[in-house]
């Protein structure tokens, strides 16, 4: 059953010990809980740090930005399992003239080679449109006018590989954080074995939805305008799904059903999403401006984004723990 949301932000509720706890700021409360335990969670900062560094093309552009002009962006990011520097900010245009931040995948390129084709396809004079798919390791850009069966096959194969790798990382990362927040040993291998299969399927569903959307947008590019609000709504309704796999050990469809229910209820689920998006947006603006300053800006941005990504992810896990255990009791699930 989906817990009913609090009536308002100033309500107090009883926890399992009979004490009263304030719900005045759901987001701040869970961020504070994470900061109180940050020493125990600090080793997990290696994940967002490594994911940021492994985006070699983005790092190259950040270290050697174009001397003329600057760029900035605002990212409205819902909670997601694998946040890193590039979740908050796009790299500036490269000094060599390439402005793209992703790889265009096709039969003539190797989809498993980082940076195999890194120049962003520009919109054509006839109104060509690109579809961008964000993965934990690389941004894949598909020009709609160039899509054919062979490209879809390469794209699908690449996304399967991305799904497996990202699921394994997310299983150990989220599972370890969840256990440390419960004052249990992280047991990373056990987390990977237990949670990775569902996360692989989850990533395949998400990536597959984008791949399935490409032919539709090829046939009717105007539908891209309608796709944007649809993605926002779906992102809100189902942002808790991968976290429910970990926190509640929920089955695949059960996690979607519960997340959908939380989304419809609104309340704390909506408030947490709002503040997560707001913090990500404010951070992304500052980081994107900082990245225009070259190597120093990249290093400072990395040092800011890495702990922030960890805190936001851990706060989301803490929040979902409260969603599924509203009275403060831990689930009886064997972990």
ABEGO torsion letter per residue (X at the ends): XBBBBBABAABBBBBAAGBBBBAABAAAAAAAAAAAAAAAAAAAAAAAAAAAAABAAAAAAAABBBABEBBBBBBBBBBBABBBAAAABBBBBBAAGBABABBBBBAABBAABBGABABBBBBBAAGBBBBBBBBAABBBBBBAAABBAAAAAAAAAAAAAAAAAAAAAAAAAAAAAAAAAAGBBAGAAAAAAAAAAAAAAAAAAAAAAAAAAAAAAAABAAAAAAAAAAAAAAAAAAAAAAAAAAAAGBBAAAAAAAAAAAAAAEEAAAAAAAAAAAAAAAAAAAAAAAAAAEAAAAAAAAAAAAAAAAAAAAAAAAAAAAAABAAGBBBABBX
